[in-house]
């Protein structure tokens, strides 16, 4: 698939993500939402399920030959999905806790994975109607609202002073505190969902150290946006974050950053 074909596909996927966002907002606009607990004790709402159904149906119609892996759907066993050449990786509502707390920091994430890396990613923010998209090796962009023009995205070429750090609003541990202590002067901004990556991609933040658990559908779409904007998302050993390489869909710890000339991993050794 050429870069032009992927760009056209990204626009179609962005339309799907925006439609899912409208479904989420219908529930969000009703006020308090009821959540049930999944086996891992994470919350599940009607908004998650409606978004899942819409995205699954739309992607199946758009690309019937490409399988889908999603947080809120039955998942193929690794023996089967290890043979997939490409697949869609979806989080229909990333940041369900943010949805329930009503702070607006939740997203719809859709990524296309090939050979264990994201080659296309769309992140939609329903509350602001802002959409981020990226095709690694080609371009990253954002727009707000239907019919809005593209704004091309580029990471900050040099990290700011003090360094602008984004981190999870819901998870913060000793490893992150040690990273921040070694970093020196910095500004820490807690943000929910995949929005942390998007801030790095648009140059509004310098680094996102994730030293706690995440699932592959949490990161893939925004990972594509960051790398398409000129940044990197790497494991703590310096290798790029990869997908569908094991039975467990849990990511290793990683760091996403814009300034590729700085040795961010040295702060973790």
C-alpha angles and dihedrals in degrees: 000000000000125000089253092052090048090050091054090047090050090056091052091048091048089056089052092049091049091050089051088049090056090053090051091050091054088063093038091054091058091069122228114038128206116233131195124202122249121214090271089052093248115136126258124195137183087256090061091052097046092049090048093053094048095048095045093050093045096048091046089055093044098045110011093174097055115085122225130226115191140169093235102044138071108278128222114242116259092249087065102036093045085072094054113117091196137356144169116256113200141183104184092194117015110189102032089166089056089048090053093046088049097227094133095236099126131109147191112238125198123170135173112218125201125175091352096305132094111252096176131022137180125187117185124192106205099195094055096028088230120149128197121195134178141181109192111232091022120049148310125218145165137205136180121224133353114311094012118145122252121262110201115230128223129172119237106276091214127027115251127244110266093031114244109229126187122199142167119292090208104038129047125151145170094277091059091047090053091049091052092048091054092044094064122203110024145144114233118207118186111214133170131234126351090328087097091069091045092056089054091047094053094045095250091116133029106210142010112196111192107194097163138063123301133163124236094249089055093064115023102085095045090041087062091050093051095048092044088054091055101266133110140235112202140168118243090265090059097254118128116262109262135197137221095013097125142028092253114071094210117123122227116239112284146175125226116198145160106212102073092182093068122083099230093166091062086073089063100050 
